[in-house]
Amino acid sequence: MNFNRLICISFFALSLSTHAEFILQTNPKIQGEVEVDIADLCEVANNTKQYIEAFPEDDFAVHAGTVIEGINLERVVKTLEFLCSSADKTTFSQEYLLKHFDFYRWLPDKKQANMLAEQSNNAVKKRLLTSIPEQQIFITKYYTKLLNASEVATDKYNQALYSLPYDEQELSLKQADKNQQHLTRYQLTRQQIINGALRDSDLAKPLIWLTEEALHDVLLQGTGVVDINGQRRYFNVHRNNGITYDYTIGKREQSRYWYFSEVPSTLGYGQTLADKIAIKPEVTFAGNVKQLGLGKLFLINYKVGGKSFNNMGVLADQGGAFDNNLFQLDFLKGSYFGWKDYYQANKHLPDYANTWLMLLK
């Protein structure tokens, strides 16, 4: 690695197994325009701050981060507050950001990425993981899934988004966790459900009906958006079957299955459905909430056609792919029907970017 531009103070991962670093830079090389909707950024920042303040007992997510020394939660909250105090601005200049924020360059955990690449039977994943640069983060993109759907089962729309099974409807998450061996949710894999296990035994209520391909997509993306009878409706993951996401295989092979609930908007992290953080595209990141902690502000810098661009967003969402993952962030991009229209809109964006954690000075 070339550390000539890095200040000597570095904050190493507390666990030697992570091999990720966050290094304070006095003069980060941030070039190009800073593209961000400041009002949307403020809204996500404020929603995340409210969650942090409302649920201090959520030690999974509400903390300063377990992989960076010298950072406290109060500073994270003040950073989020400052974003909203700047909401009347129309743009963030580089001079403004450098004046008000400290920048910690994130160097990826290449060891973990390479280990997952070796285990993977997916050629694309293997290539992307092994190609992560020494000083850049793997930036994936996710989206809310626009759905063509039916309110009733048809030959075409033959897979349901199911709400929680009937035997769990009245149980809190804590109560359900204590009764796993007796509950439907923990007994069935994705493949069994696709083959009719819930439908044949009438074990759960179908919310809407999709094609099988759309079901795999929305299980991966986490949020479905559908227009039915002139009304836009949102469906968000609620609770899963307890099977871990397998980073090394494709979406169709995953045994993990999510049950859904209808919600008022796109939602990110939360211990319960009612507490989830409302998020917006282009200003939200999903990532390793367990190790990084909610509310971290990140700036990513990348080049397109020789021109440098920057995006900013708040860590307000997570996913199974981020367990023990300190080499990747997932950037919420918008709403798409599937891979083809998503790819057409985002194919110009690179897979890797210079990435900084930003904290108010």
C-alpha positions as CSV (number, residue, x, y, z in Angstrom):
1,M,0.0,0.0,0.0
2,N,1.0,3.6,-0.6
3,F,0.6,5.5,2.6
4,N,2.5,8.6,1.5
5,R,-0.6,10.8,1.7
6,L,-1.8,9.3,5.0
7,I,-1.3,10.9,8.4
8,C,0.6,8.7,10.9
9,I,-2.3,8.4,13.3
10,S,-4.3,5.3,12.4
11,F,-7.2,3.5,14.0
12,F,-6.7,-0.2,13.6
13,A,-9.5,-2.8,13.8
14,L,-9.8,-3.9,17.4
15,S,-10.0,-7.5,16.3
16,L,-7.0,-8.8,14.4
17,S,-9.3,-11.0,12.4
18,T,-10.8,-8.1,10.5
19,H,-7.7,-6.6,8.8
20,A,-9.6,-3.4,8.0
21,E,-8.3,0.0,8.9
22,F,-9.7,3.5,9.3
23,I,-6.9,6.1,8.9
24,L,-7.3,9.8,9.7
25,Q,-6.2,12.0,6.7
26,T,-5.4,15.6,7.2
27,N,-5.8,16.5,3.5
28,P,-7.8,13.8,1.7
29,K,-7.6,13.9,-2.1
30,I,-11.3,14.4,-2.8
31,Q,-11.8,15.6,-6.3
32,G,-14.8,16.5,-8.3
33,E,-18.4,17.5,-7.5
34,V,-20.1,16.4,-4.3
35,E,-23.4,15.1,-5.5
36,V,-26.1,14.9,-2.8
37,D,-29.7,16.0,-2.1
38,I,-29.0,17.8,1.2
39,A,-32.7,17.8,2.2
40,D,-32.9,14.0,1.7
41,L,-29.6,13.5,3.5
42,C,-30.9,15.5,6.4
43,E,-34.1,13.5,6.6
44,V,-32.2,10.2,6.7
45,A,-29.7,11.6,9.2
46,N,-32.5,12.8,11.5
47,N,-34.5,9.6,11.3
48,T,-31.3,7.7,12.2
49,K,-30.5,10.0,15.0
50,Q,-34.0,9.6,16.4
51,Y,-33.5,5.8,16.4
52,I,-30.2,6.0,18.2
53,E,-31.7,8.3,20.9
54,A,-34.8,6.2,21.2
55,F,-33.1,2.8,21.5
56,P,-29.9,3.1,23.5
57,E,-30.3,-0.5,24.6
58,D,-29.9,-1.8,21.0
59,D,-26.3,-2.7,21.5
60,F,-26.2,-4.5,18.2
61,A,-26.4,-1.2,16.3
62,V,-26.3,1.7,18.7
63,H,-22.7,2.2,19.5
64,A,-19.7,4.2,18.2
65,G,-18.3,1.2,16.3
66,T,-16.3,-1.7,17.5
67,V,-13.6,-1.4,14.8
68,I,-12.5,2.2,15.3
69,E,-10.7,3.5,18.4
70,G,-11.1,7.0,19.8
71,I,-14.7,7.6,18.4
72,N,-17.7,8.1,20.7
73,L,-21.4,7.9,20.0
74,E,-21.9,11.5,21.0
75,R,-19.7,12.6,18.1
76,V,-21.7,10.4,15.7
77,V,-24.9,12.0,16.8
78,K,-23.5,15.6,16.5
79,T,-22.4,14.7,12.9
80,L,-26.0,13.8,12.1
81,E,-27.3,16.9,13.7
82,F,-24.9,19.1,11.8
83,L,-26.1,17.7,8.4
84,C,-29.6,19.1,9.2
85,S,-28.2,22.4,10.4
86,S,-26.8,22.7,6.9
87,A,-30.0,21.7,5.2
88,D,-30.6,25.2,3.8
89,K,-27.4,24.8,1.6
90,T,-27.8,23.9,-2.0
91,T,-24.5,22.1,-2.3
92,F,-21.5,21.0,-0.1
93,S,-18.3,22.4,-1.5
94,Q,-15.0,20.5,-0.8
95,E,-13.8,23.5,1.2
96,Y,-16.9,23.4,3.4
97,L,-16.5,19.6,4.0
98,L,-12.8,19.8,4.8
99,K,-13.4,22.7,7.2
100,H,-16.1,21.0,9.3
101,F,-15.3,17.2,9.1
102,D,-12.5,14.9,9.9
103,F,-12.0,12.2,7.2
104,Y,-11.0,8.6,8.0
105,R,-9.9,6.6,5.0
106,W,-11.4,3.1,5.0
107,L,-9.0,0.4,3.8
108,P,-10.8,-2.9,3.1
109,D,-10.5,-6.2,4.8
110,K,-9.0,-8.0,1.8
111,K,-8.3,-11.1,3.8
112,Q,-11.9,-11.8,4.4
113,A,-12.9,-10.9,0.8
114,N,-10.3,-13.3,-0.6
115,M,-11.4,-16.1,1.7
116,L,-15.0,-15.7,0.6
117,A,-13.9,-15.6,-3.1
118,E,-12.1,-18.9,-2.6
119,Q,-15.2,-20.5,-1.2
120,S,-17.6,-19.1,-3.8
121,N,-18.9,-21.1,-6.8
122,N,-20.2,-17.9,-8.4
123,A,-17.7,-16.7,-11.0
124,V,-18.9,-13.0,-10.9
125,K,-18.7,-12.8,-7.1
126,K,-15.3,-14.5,-7.1
127,R,-14.0,-11.9,-9.7
128,L,-15.4,-8.9,-7.9
129,L,-14.1,-10.0,-4.5
130,T,-10.5,-10.8,-5.6
131,S,-10.3,-7.6,-7.6
132,I,-11.0,-5.3,-4.6
133,P,-8.1,-2.7,-4.6
134,E,-5.9,-2.3,-1.6
135,Q,-7.2,1.2,-0.9
136,Q,-10.8,1.1,-2.1
137,I,-14.1,-0.3,-0.8
138,F,-16.4,-2.6,-2.8
139,I,-19.4,-0.5,-3.5
140,T,-22.5,-2.5,-4.5
141,K,-25.9,-1.0,-5.2
142,Y,-29.3,-2.0,-4.1
143,Y,-32.8,-0.8,-4.9
144,T,-36.4,-1.1,-4.0
145,K,-38.0,-3.7,-6.3
146,L,-40.7,-2.4,-8.5
147,L,-43.2,-5.2,-8.8
148,N,-45.7,-6.4,-11.3
149,A,-48.1,-8.3,-9.1
150,S,-51.6,-9.6,-8.6
151,E,-53.9,-9.5,-5.6
152,V,-54.8,-13.1,-6.4
153,A,-52.8,-16.2,-7.5
154,T,-52.7,-16.8,-11.2
155,D,-50.7,-19.1,-13.5
156,K,-48.1,-16.3,-14.0
157,Y,-48.2,-14.8,-10.5
158,N,-47.9,-17.9,-8.5
159,Q,-45.5,-17.0,-5.7
160,A,-46.7,-14.9,-2.7
161,L,-45.1,-12.4,-0.4
162,Y,-46.2,-13.9,2.9
163,S,-46.9,-12.2,6.1
164,L,-45.7,-13.8,9.4
165,P,-47.3,-17.3,9.8
166,Y,-50.5,-17.4,11.8
167,D,-48.8,-19.1,14.7
168,E,-46.6,-16.1,15.3
169,Q,-48.9,-13.1,14.6
170,E,-49.3,-12.2,18.2
171,L,-45.7,-12.9,19.4
172,S,-43.0,-10.3,19.9
173,L,-39.6,-11.1,18.4
174,K,-38.3,-12.0,21.9
175,Q,-41.2,-14.4,22.5
176,A,-40.7,-16.0,19.0
177,D,-37.0,-16.5,19.6
178,K,-37.8,-18.5,22.7
179,N,-40.2,-20.8,20.8
180,Q,-38.3,-21.4,17.6
181,Q,-38.7,-25.2,17.6
182,H,-42.6,-24.8,17.6
183,L,-43.0,-22.0,15.0
184,T,-43.6,-22.4,11.3
185,R,-41.2,-19.6,10.4
186,Y,-38.1,-21.6,11.5
187,Q,-39.2,-24.9,9.9
188,L,-39.2,-24.1,6.1
189,T,-36.5,-23.2,3.6
190,R,-37.1,-20.8,0.6
191,Q,-37.2,-23.8,-1.7
192,Q,-39.9,-25.6,0.3
193,I,-42.0,-22.4,0.4
194,I,-41.6,-21.9,-3.3
195,N,-42.8,-25.5,-3.8
196,G,-46.0,-24.7,-1.9
197,A,-45.4,-25.6,1.8
198,L,-47.2,-22.5,3.1
199,R,-49.9,-22.4,0.5
200,D,-50.8,-26.1,0.7
201,S,-51.3,-26.0,4.4
202,D,-52.7,-22.5,4.8
203,L,-50.0,-21.5,7.3
204,A,-49.6,-17.8,6.4
205,K,-51.5,-15.0,4.7
206,P,-50.3,-14.0,1.2
207,L,-50.0,-10.3,0.8
208,I,-49.6,-10.1,-3.0
209,W,-48.6,-12.6,-5.7
210,L,-45.5,-12.4,-7.9
211,T,-43.5,-14.4,-10.4
212,E,-40.8,-16.6,-9.0
213,E,-38.1,-14.4,-10.5
214,A,-39.6,-11.3,-8.9
215,L,-39.8,-13.2,-5.5
216,H,-36.0,-14.0,-5.6
217,D,-35.3,-10.3,-6.4
218,V,-37.4,-8.8,-3.6
219,L,-36.0,-11.3,-1.1
220,L,-32.6,-10.0,-2.0
221,Q,-33.4,-6.3,-2.1
222,G,-35.7,-6.3,1.0
223,T,-38.3,-3.9,-0.2
224,G,-41.0,-4.3,-2.9
225,V,-43.0,-1.4,-4.4
226,V,-46.2,-2.1,-6.4
227,D,-48.9,-0.1,-8.0
228,I,-52.3,-1.9,-7.7
229,N,-55.6,-0.3,-8.6
230,G,-54.0,3.1,-8.8
231,Q,-52.4,2.9,-5.3
232,R,-48.7,2.6,-4.6
233,R,-48.0,0.0,-1.9
234,Y,-44.7,-0.8,-0.1
235,F,-43.7,-4.2,1.3
236,N,-40.7,-4.6,3.6
237,V,-38.9,-7.6,5.1
238,H,-40.2,-8.4,8.6
239,R,-38.6,-11.6,10.0
240,N,-36.6,-14.4,8.4
241,N,-36.5,-18.2,8.8
242,G,-33.2,-18.0,10.8
243,I,-31.0,-19.4,8.0
244,T,-27.9,-17.4,7.5
245,Y,-27.3,-15.6,4.1
246,D,-24.6,-17.5,2.2
247,Y,-22.3,-15.0,0.5
248,T,-20.7,-17.6,-1.7
249,I,-23.8,-18.7,-3.7
250,G,-26.4,-17.0,-5.9
251,K,-29.8,-15.7,-5.0
252,R,-31.8,-18.7,-6.3
253,E,-29.7,-21.1,-4.2
254,Q,-30.2,-19.2,-0.9
255,S,-32.3,-21.1,1.7
256,R,-32.9,-17.9,3.7
257,Y,-36.5,-16.7,3.4
258,W,-38.1,-13.5,4.5
259,Y,-41.6,-12.9,5.6
260,F,-43.0,-9.4,4.7
261,S,-45.3,-6.7,6.0
262,E,-47.0,-3.8,4.3
263,V,-45.4,-0.5,5.3
264,P,-45.9,3.2,4.5
265,S,-42.5,3.8,2.8
266,T,-39.0,2.4,2.2
267,L,-37.5,1.3,5.5
268,G,-34.0,0.5,6.7
269,Y,-32.6,-0.8,10.0
270,G,-34.8,-1.5,13.0
271,Q,-35.2,-4.2,15.7
272,T,-38.9,-4.4,15.0
273,L,-41.0,-3.4,12.0
274,A,-42.6,-0.4,13.8
275,D,-39.1,1.0,14.7
276,K,-37.4,0.8,11.3
277,I,-35.7,3.9,10.0
278,A,-37.3,5.5,7.0
279,I,-34.7,5.9,4.3
280,K,-34.2,7.5,0.9
281,P,-32.2,6.6,-2.3
282,E,-28.9,8.3,-3.1
283,V,-28.3,9.2,0.6
284,T,-28.4,5.8,2.3
285,F,-25.9,3.0,2.8
286,A,-26.4,-0.5,4.0
287,G,-23.4,-2.2,5.6
288,N,-22.0,-3.9,8.6
289,V,-24.1,-2.2,11.3
290,K,-22.9,-4.6,14.0
291,Q,-19.2,-3.5,13.7
292,L,-19.6,0.0,12.3
293,G,-22.6,1.2,14.3
294,L,-25.6,3.0,13.0
295,G,-25.4,6.6,11.7
296,K,-21.9,6.7,10.3
297,L,-21.6,9.3,7.5
298,F,-19.6,8.1,4.5
299,L,-18.3,9.8,1.4
300,I,-17.4,7.7,-1.7
301,N,-15.3,9.0,-4.5
302,Y,-14.9,7.4,-8.0
303,K,-14.2,8.2,-11.6
304,V,-16.5,7.9,-14.6
305,G,-15.1,8.7,-18.0
306,G,-12.1,10.3,-16.4
307,K,-14.3,12.7,-14.3
308,S,-14.3,12.4,-10.5
309,F,-17.6,12.2,-8.6
310,N,-18.6,12.0,-4.9
311,N,-21.6,10.7,-3.1
312,M,-22.5,11.0,0.6
313,G,-24.8,8.9,2.7
314,V,-25.7,7.6,6.1
315,L,-25.3,4.0,7.3
316,A,-29.0,3.4,8.1
317,D,-29.6,-0.2,6.7
318,Q,-28.0,-3.6,6.9
319,G,-28.3,-7.1,5.3
320,G,-27.1,-10.6,5.7
321,A,-24.3,-10.1,3.3
322,F,-22.5,-7.8,5.7
323,D,-21.9,-10.3,8.5
324,N,-18.1,-10.0,9.3
325,N,-17.8,-7.9,6.2
326,L,-15.6,-4.8,6.3
327,F,-14.8,-4.5,2.6
328,Q,-18.2,-3.5,1.3
329,L,-21.0,-0.8,1.3
330,D,-24.3,-1.1,-0.4
331,F,-25.6,2.2,-1.9
332,L,-29.4,2.6,-2.2
333,K,-30.0,3.8,-5.8
334,G,-33.8,4.0,-6.4
335,S,-36.6,1.8,-7.7
336,Y,-36.4,-0.7,-10.6
337,F,-38.3,-3.6,-12.0
338,G,-35.2,-5.8,-12.2
339,W,-31.6,-6.2,-13.3
340,K,-32.1,-5.0,-16.8
341,D,-33.5,-1.5,-16.1
342,Y,-31.2,-1.2,-13.0
343,Y,-28.2,-2.0,-15.1
344,Q,-29.1,0.4,-17.8
345,A,-29.4,3.2,-15.3
346,N,-26.2,2.4,-13.3
347,K,-23.9,0.5,-15.7
348,H,-21.6,3.5,-15.8
349,L,-20.8,3.3,-12.1
350,P,-17.7,1.5,-11.0
351,D,-17.6,-1.4,-8.5
352,Y,-15.0,0.2,-6.2
353,A,-14.5,3.6,-4.7
354,N,-12.3,5.6,-2.4
355,T,-14.3,5.7,0.9
356,W,-14.1,7.9,3.9
357,L,-15.9,7.9,7.3
358,M,-16.8,11.5,8.0
359,L,-17.1,12.9,11.6
360,L,-17.8,16.4,12.7
361,K,-14.6,18.1,14.0
